[in-house]
Amino acid sequence: MLGSLLLVGTLASCAPRVGTVAGVTQTPVLVKVSSGAAKGEAVTVQGRYLGGPTTGRIRLGADENGQGGYLIPSDSVRSWTDSEIVFSVPVTAAAGGSWLYIEVNGRQSTGLPFSVSGQ
C-alpha cells in the first residue's frame, strides 16, 4: 500500500504544469494550423500555453527560425483561448508560404508552416 502511494505521488509530481507556475511561463507549443487561407479568411491555430489576447501576439510571414514577418493586428483576432486562436488573415498580408508563430509574454512558440493564397 505504501509503495502504491509513493508511486502515485511520484507520478503526480511528473505531471505537466499548465500556464504560469511560480513566475515561470511555459513555452507556447503549436500543434495544428488550418490549411492556407486567402486574405480575409479565418485561420484556426491549436496548441498549448497560448496565453490570451492581452499576453500574446501572432507572427505571420516569419522564416523557419521565427525571424521577420509581421504581427497580426489585434482587430484581426476573432477568439483566443489558452488552446485555440482564430484570426482573419489581414488584407495587407503578403501572399506565399512562410511560418506562423505565437509569442506569449516574450516567449516564442514552436512554428508551423503556413501559406497565404494570393486571392
N, C-alpha and C positions, 0 to 999 in steps of 0.2 A: 504494500500500500504506500509506504513512504517513497519507494522508488517511482511509483506512478505519479505522485505529487511532484517530485523533483523533476521528472520528465516534462510534466505539464508546465511547470514554472519556467523551465529552460526553453521550451518551445514558445511560450508566450513572450519571453524576452527577445526572441529572434524575429518576432512578427514585424512586418514593415510598419514604419511610422508614417502618419499622414500629415501633410501640411508643415506647419512650423512647430518644432519641439524645442523648448527652452532657447529660443532665439536662433535656432538653426533651421534654415529654409531648405527644403528638398529641391533637387534639380528637377525641373519640369521634364516630363517624358511624353513625346508624341507617339501615338500608337497607329493612328489611321487618319488619312485625309480623303475627302471625297475626290472623285476624279476631276480633272481640269475643268475650269469654268470660263465662260466669257465674261467680259466686263459687265457689272451689274448683277450677275448671278450669285446665288448663295453657295458658300463653301462651309462644310462641316468638318471640324478638327476634333478628334477624340484623343484623350491621353490621361495622364495623372499629374496631380500637383500643378494644375494650370492657373491657379490663383483666381483672380476675378478682374473685372474691368478697371478697378481702381489700382490694382497692383501689377497688371500685366500689359504687355504690348505684343502686337503681331507684326513680324517682319517677313515681307514677301519680296522675292526677287534677289535673295542673297545667293552667295556661292555655297558650295558644299561645306565650307568651314564656318558659315554663318556671317560672313562679312559682306558689306554692301547692302544693296536692296533699299527698301523704304519701309516705313512704318505705316500700317493701315490706320486711317483716321478713325477716331472713336465713334463718329457718327455712322460708320460702316458696320459696326458690331451690332448684330441683331440679338444675340444672347450669349452669356458667358457663365459657365459654372466651373468647378474645380476639375471636371472630367470632360466637358464638351464646350466648344466655341462654335458659334455660327456667325459668319460675317459675309458681307457682299464684296465682291471684287470691285474696287474703285474704277470709275470710268477712265481715270488717268493712269491705270496700271499698264505697264509695258507688256506686249504680247510675247509669248515664248516660254521656254522652260527655265526653271530656276529651283530654288529651295525655299521652304517655309519653316520659320522658327517662331517660338513663343518665348518671350522674355518675362520672367516674373521676379520682381524685387531684384533686378540686376543679374539674375541667373538665366543663362540661355539654355533652352531645351535641346533635346536631340532634334535633328532636322528630318524633313520628309520632302522628296521631290514633288514639285507642283508646277503645272503649266497653265498659263493664261492664254485662252484662244483669242485670235485676232478679230473676232466678230464684234 
